[in-house]
């Protein structure tokens, strides 16, 4: 109940009821209302600072779950990246080596895409840093997988040609040598028979009677046929592709012509004693990118491991070449 207020009137020596003007009543109401609003706002700020609303608690839980999921995805990305790196290393160090293909440059494998503004549309999202980092990793992984798939397409094409490539690689002995006793001088530094000084012997000498058949050790094309009374004497050079060449020297007879295609095991000439030679024999060389390499490493189609070990022992017993 509203209390009425009185004031003392000295003139009448009595108490009279105090009357409040309308404007004061309005002002008092407005002041009360504003004060209530201010107090309410203060209470709301304090409450919201220390206590979450149900919706905020729900959003906070949802964000926490999303962050945990992103962490799980990040761990999976790390694992997938390691697997992809292992595949890339196999591609470079095994698959391409087998087919003698040039490795794909790292600059292509790690090629980027897009500019600095590519992910700016994600900046307004909550947890934008995590989202942007994940988007970048997905894009990078996708590019590397795509590039690796293209690399495997190339390797697949090389694999389809493997039979043809294998047929061309020199892989048998150039003369019949089942008893493994015909090697007189192996690859390496040997005493020269004419100059009597140590000299690099760039091939393998096979001792055999003149007229013994000489075989092409791999499929290829005759790149040169030389008839001479000096140096290597009558010589045949075969080009097998992929940087491989074989040379057959000191022949008594050549049975192929330049540009002719030959198959592995095909007779191309006969053992002789032409050129700078001290006895009938075949000087045989294998060259890779025009550099002589040890031919014994290319007899794998005919020799068992024990036979290979035996032929190395026999070759090591010789101290002088025959040419």
CORUR-V531798 format. One record per residue. OMEGA is omega in radians with two decimals (NA if undefined). NEAR is the number of other ideal C-beta (glycine too) atoms within 10 Angstrom. Layout:
{{OMEGA NEAR} {OMEGA NEAR}}
This chain:
{{-3.13 3} {3.14 4} {3.09 4} {-3.12 8} {3.14 9} {3.05 10} {-3.08 9} {3.10 9} {-3.11 10} {-3.11 6} {-3.10 6} {-3.13 8} {3.11 7} {3.10 9} {3.12 10} {-3.12 11} {-3.13 8} {-3.12 9} {3.13 8} {-3.13 9} {3.14 8} {-3.10 7} {3.12 8} {3.13 9} {3.11 10} {-3.14 10} {3.12 11} {3.14 11} {3.13 10} {3.14 10} {3.13 10} {-3.13 10} {3.14 10} {3.12 10} {3.12 10} {3.13 10} {-3.14 10} {3.13 10} {-3.14 10} {3.12 10} {3.14 10} {3.10 10} {-3.12 10} {-3.13 10} {-3.14 10} {-3.12 10} {-3.10 10} {3.13 11} {-3.04 7} {-3.08 7} {3.09 9} {3.02 11} {3.11 10} {3.14 7} {3.12 8} {3.10 11} {3.10 11} {3.12 11} {3.13 13} {3.10 11} {3.14 10} {3.11 11} {3.13 12} {3.10 10} {3.11 10} {3.12 14} {3.11 13} {3.11 10} {3.12 12} {3.10 15} {3.10 11} {3.10 10} {-3.14 14} {3.11 14} {3.11 10} {3.10 10} {3.12 16} {-3.14 11} {-3.14 10} {3.12 14} {3.11 14} {3.11 10} {3.14 10} {3.11 15} {3.10 12} {3.10 10} {3.13 16} {3.12 18} {3.07 10} {3.11 12} {-3.06 20} {-2.94 17} {-3.11 11} {-3.01 9} {-3.10 19} {3.08 18} {3.13 12} {-3.09 13} {3.11 15} {3.10 13} {3.12 17} {3.11 7} {3.10 14} {-3.10 17} {3.13 9} {-3.14 10} {3.11 7} {-3.14 10} {-3.07 18} {-3.07 11} {3.12 12} {3.11 10} {3.10 9} {-3.13 10} {-3.07 8} {-3.10 6} {-3.04 7} {-3.03 14} {-3.10 16} {-3.13 11} {3.14 10} {-3.03 17} {-3.09 10} {-3.11 7} {3.00 11} {-3.04 11} {-3.04 14} {-3.12 13} {3.13 10} {-3.11 18} {-3.13 16} {3.13 17} {3.13 16} {3.12 17} {3.12 14} {-3.11 15} {3.11 16} {3.13 12} {-3.13 15} {3.13 16} {3.14 14} {3.13 11} {-3.10 16} {3.10 19} {3.13 13} {3.14 10} {3.13 16} {3.11 16} {3.08 9} {3.10 12} {3.12 21} {3.06 14} {3.13 9} {3.13 15} {3.11 16} {3.10 10} {3.10 11} {-3.13 15} {3.12 14} {-3.13 9} {-3.02 11} {3.14 11} {3.12 9} {3.12 10} {-3.12 18} {3.13 13} {-3.09 14} {-3.08 21} {3.08 20} {-3.04 27} {3.06 16} {3.06 18} {-3.04 25} {3.03 27} {3.10 19} {-3.05 13} {-3.07 18} {-3.14 9} {3.05 6} {-3.10 17} {-3.03 11} {3.13 21} {-3.11 24} {-3.12 21} {-3.11 24} {3.10 21} {3.09 22} {-3.14 14} {-3.12 9} {3.07 19} {3.14 15} {-3.04 15} {-3.11 16} {-3.05 11} {3.14 9} {3.04 9} {3.07 7} {-3.06 11} {3.13 14} {3.08 11} {-2.93 23} {3.12 18} {3.08 25} {3.10 28} {3.07 27} {3.09 24} {3.11 19} {3.11 22} {3.06 10} {-3.13 16} {3.09 11} {-3.09 19} {3.08 15} {-3.06 26} {2.94 19} {-3.06 25} {3.07 27} {3.11 24} {3.13 21} {-3.14 24} {3.10 16} {-3.11 19} {3.14 15} {3.01 13} {-3.04 19} {3.03 17} {-3.05 10} {3.06 13} {-3.14 9} {3.03 8} {-3.12 14} {-3.13 22} {3.12 21} {-2.97 21} {3.01 22} {3.06 25} {3.10 20} {3.05 25} {-3.09 16} {-3.08 24} {3.14 14} {3.08 13} {-3.10 12} {3.00 22} {3.00 21} {-3.11 24} {-3.11 22} {-2.97 28} {3.11 27} {-3.09 27} {3.02 27} {-3.12 17} {3.05 14} {-3.01 19} {3.10 16} {3.11 19} {-3.13 9} {3.14 12} {-3.12 10} {3.05 14} {3.14 12} {3.11 20} {3.07 12} {3.14 19} {3.13 12} {3.12 15} {-3.10 12} {-3.14 23} {-3.12 25} {3.12 21} {3.13 24} {-3.10 24} {-3.07 16} {3.12 21} {-3.11 19} {-3.06 19} {-3.11 22} {-3.14 12} {3.10 14} {3.12 19} {3.05 28} {2.99 28} {-3.04 27} {3.13 24} {2.93 23} {-3.13 26} {3.06 20} {-3.06 13} {3.06 9} {3.09 7} {3.14 10} {3.06 16} {-3.03 16} {-3.12 15} {-3.09 24} {3.13 18} {-3.07 12} {3.08 21} {-2.96 21} {-3.13 14} {-3.05 15} {-2.94 15} {2.94 17} {3.10 9} {3.13 8} {3.11 8} {3.11 13} {3.13 16} {3.14 10} {-3.10 14} {3.05 22} {3.13 12} {-3.13 10} {-3.12 14} {-3.09 19} {-3.10 11} {-3.11 10} {3.11 18} {-3.08 9} {3.08 14} {3.14 27} {3.13 22} {NA 24}}
